[in-house]
Amino acid sequence: AVEKNPGLSGFRHEIVFDESVLQFVSAQKSDELSSGTLVVNEEQADQGQITLLWYNPSDYQNDSRLYVLTFKILDEAPAGDYPIELNFNDNDNRNALGEQILFLHENGTVVIVDYLPGDVTGDKDINAKDIVLLAQFVSGQSVSLNESQKKAADVNQDGIVDVADVILLSQWLVEQV
């Protein structure tokens, strides 16, 4: 997201990703960036790179997201952390007067896990069976969970399986009914 936007009229950004685990699907202007034209060059997507060019005759001055990227995780992708890098040169971000706009940015990461948070039973479905097993485990009943089940049981991802996870999973299940 852009913060403290002094006015932006065009940018050219290269997005680099691991094509062995991610497949580029689409890039779209964010809902907030309603004006201007976004050009997506995906000719090198199969090599892990796309280029985005956006331009507008006048400055866009709101603080917001600029675009939304969508990737598909390939079926054979192993669990792990995979960076999404945003690259650009100083000349690649300009205002309507043609002046350089300096950007500070943070790269992103796609985290692929081999479990589904909340799926304590490991059956690829989150339901009442999961909350029962989680409650039994947290209450100290003699049920055992393997490492993958313990990761899935840590619903809030704080590193501890406790009553907070039971509450969060129960809230999620109520919302699904």
VENHU-V366654 format. One line per field, one symbol per residue. ss: DSSP state (A for helix, B for strand, O for the rest). psi: psi as a letter, one per 30 degrees, with the letter a starting at -180 (. if undefined). burial: b if it has 24 or more other C-alpha atoms within 12 Angstrom, else e. Layout:
# VENHU-V366654
ss=???
psi=???
burial=???
This chain:
# VENHU-V366654
ss=OOOOOOOBBBBBBBBBOOOOOBBBBBBBBOOOOOOOBBBBBOOOAAAOBBBBBBBBBBBBOOOOOOBBBBBBBOOOOOOBBBBBBBBOOAAABBOOOOOBOOOOOOOBBBBBOOOOOOOOOOOOOOOAAAAAAAAAAAOOOOOOOOAAAAAAAOOOOOOOOOAAAAAAAAAAAAAAO
psi=kkkhjfkkfkljkkkkljfffkkkelkkklefifllkkkjjgfgefggklkkkklkflkkgljllelkkklkkkegklklkjkjkkklleffjlaffgkkkkkklkllkkjklgljkfiefgggkjaeeeeeeeeeeefglikkkleeeeeefieghggkjafeeeeeeeeeeeff.
burial=ebeeeebbbbbbbbbbbbbebbbbeebebeeebeebebebeeeebeebbbbbbbbbeebbbeeeebbebebebeeeeeeeebebebbbeeebbbbeeeeebebeeeeeebeeeebbbbbbbbeeebbeebbbbbbebbeeeeeebeeebbbbbbbeeeeebbeebbebbbeeeeeee
